[in-house]
């Protein structure tokens, strides 16, 4: 099974660490986050992994070159241009070759007890182009899903903002927190690449594509109400993860 680890971010909220190191290598319980994610993916059956790099890319490349994780790990190099989460997938996916099947996308700064093999099976079973892992955790930004678990919008509770704006008028929606982990089908990846060409940009957030209302694209959720997840991208949540994981 295939997976992409998004590890290229600048990690500005984790300064001063990220003034000299990539966020991907920040230690949690004495183990770099990138290693934690690779090991989790391997344990759940993902044996072909691509890691995108940008910020202090040389450090990440050296880290990967000096370790044998027992699975194939390739690098998608964004040293010259940070492509954001959408552009990163468009660039990295071809490294799996043709007819590669679905790809799991996992942010490097997520610590969770998510059952990734279960997510993969759910994706295969629901017939969606994208399956987003969601939960009921507290979050100021939530995704809106209809009764058939299809994505209908995004809601920033703090600012009262909806995307698209018409989502504000929707009724009967479930609002769930996104985990930063999801499955994308081959056709979904192909559409990400088409979207990039249509908007004339290599770099763009994947959320822009998810909310663009692409014709024929089916985006569903796999909801896990009790998901235990920590986003270590902020000092306070990093400290929480370190306390939990020793």
N, C-alpha and C positions, 0 to 999 in steps of 0.2 A: 504493500500500500504506500501511497505517496503523501508527502507532507512538505509544506513550506513554513519555515520559521521566520517571521518578520523581526529582524534583529538590527536594522540599519538606523534606527532613530537616534536623535541627538541627545535625548535624555536630559534636557535642560533643567528639569525639576530635581534632578539628582546631583546637581553641582554641590560641592567641588569635585566629587568623584569623576564625573563625566568631562571635566576639563582636561583630564589626562588618560581617561579610559573609556571604552565603549560601554553603554548601558548593559549590553548583552553579557558582559563579564562581571557585573556586580555580584559579589558573593552573598548568598543567603544560606545561613547555616553552614558556612565554610565551602559551599559549592557554587560555582558560577551559574547564573540563571540559564545561560545557553546550555550548559551541561545538563541541568535539571530537566529542561524541556526535551532535549535529544533522548535522554535516558527514558523519560516517560513515554515518548513516542515509540521507541524501540520495544519497550515492555508491552505495548498494546498493539504490536504487529505492523507498525509503519517501518518499512525497511529501505525506503528511498527518500532521502531528505535533502531539501535545498535550503540554504541559509542566505538571506540577502545581507549585504554589508555596505556601510558607508562611513559612519563616524568611527575614526580610528580603525579602519578596515584591516590594516596590517596586523593589528593585535588579534582580531578575530580569526583571520586566516591562519596565523601562527598557532593559535590555540587549537583550531581544528586539525591542522596538519600534524600536531604533536600528540594527538589522541586517536585511539582506535575504539570507536563506539560499537563495532560489530555490525554496522549498517553502512550503506552507501551515503556519503554526505558530500554534496556539491555546493559551490559558492556562486551566488549571483551578485556580481560586483557592480555596485552603484557609486563607486568612489568619485566619479566625475559629476554625477547628478543624483541627488536624493529623490526617489520617485514616488514617495508616499505609499500608502498601503495598496491603492489600486494599481498604480504603475508598477509597483514591485511584483505583483502577481503576473501582470502581463509580460514582464521581462523574464521572470524566473521559470514560469511554467514550461517553456520549450526545452528546458534542460532535462525534463523527464522523457523527451522523445514523443513520437507519434503514438496515438491510441493508448495513452497512458492511464486512462480511467480517471475517476474523481480524485481530487486533491484536498487534503485537510490543510487549513491555514490556522496557524497558532502564533499569537503575539508572544515575543520572548519574555515579556514582563508579567506574565500571568502564572501564578501558582494556584493549582486547583486539584480537586479530587475527581475531576470530570472523567467519565468512562468514555474514552475516545473511540474505542472499538464499537461501543454501543451507538455513538453518534454516527459512525460510518455506516453501520447497519440500518439505522433509522433513515439516513439519507438515501440509501439504496431502495428502501421500502416505500418511501413517500413519493417518489417520482419527481422531486423538485430539482431545479438547477442549482439552488443554493439552500443549504440547511444551516440555520444559525443556532448555536447553542445559547439558550437564554435561561434566566432564573428569576426568582422573586427577590433577589438581594436589593438592598437599598441603593438607589442610584438616582441622581438628578436628571439623567438623560435616559430615556426609555424608548423602546421600539413598540409600535402599535401593530397588533395582529387581529385579524377578523376571526369569525367562528370556525373557519377552516384552517386556522393557523398560518394564513398567508400574510406577508408583510404589507402593511398599508401606509406606514408613515413613521415619523420620528418626533419625539416630544421632549423639549428642554423644559423641565418643570420650574427651574429657577427663573428663567427668562420669559416663560410663557410662550415659547416659540415652537411652531410646528413646521415640519417639512414633509411633503409639500404643504403650503398654507391651507389647502383645502382639507387636510387631515383634521383640522380643528373642528370641522363640522361632522365628523364621523361619530357614530354612536355604536355602543355595544362592543367596543374594542377592548382587548386585553393589553395592558402596558407592562412589558417585561424588560429586565436589564440584559443587555448584550454582554457576552463574556469575552469577546475578542478571539473566539474559536469558532470555526465553521467549515463546512464542506462545500466544495464547488465542483460541479460536473465539468466534463470536457467542453460541452457546449457553453456552459457558463463562463469558462476561461476564454473561449473563443469570442464571446460577446464582450468581455472586458477589453479585449484587444481591439475589437471593432469600435467600442465606445471611445477608447483612447484616440483612435484615428478620427472619429467623428468630431470630437471636441478639439482636436488639434493640439493635444498636450500629452506628453509622456508621463508627467507627474500629476497625480490626482488621488484624493482619498477614496477608498473603496465604498464608503458610505454614499458618496455622490452617485456612483453607479447603482448601488442597491436601491436608492430612492428615485432613480431617474424614470421609473415606469416603463422599462424596456418591453417592447411588444413580445409577447410569447414567453417571457421569462417568469418562472415560478420560483418564488422565494418563500420558504417556510421556516418555522422554528422547531427546535427540539427542546422542549421546556423541562427543566430539572429544578423543581421548586426548592429543594434543599441543597443545591450546589454550594460547596465550600470553595470560595474563590477570593484571592487577594491580588490586586493589581499593585505590583511593587514600584510603580513609576513615580511615586511621591515619597519623600523622606518618612512621613508618618506611617504609611502603609508598608514601606520597606522594613521599618523597625518592627511592625506587627508581625510580618512574615518571619523575620529573624528570631523573634521571641518564640514563635510557634514552632519553628523548625530547628531551633537550637543553634 
